[in-house]
């Protein structure tokens, strides 16, 4: 996962971890774990779709954010 790119999109759209966590119905701790892939935590398909919609991500951006080895 490319967390830097996700964080840049969050910033571009004026989101904080708290506001994105609220939108995804997650705690900020759980969102942070997913962003950092802590102990195998990862976004569900529904969460990825919600983030795609929220930030109007292109398919290339989606691949770069969620399926990158960075």
Secondary structure, 3 states (H helix, E strand, C coil): CCHHHHHHHHHHCCCCHHHHHHHHCCCHHHHHHHHCCHHHCCCCHHHHHHHHHHHCCCHHHHHHHHCCCC
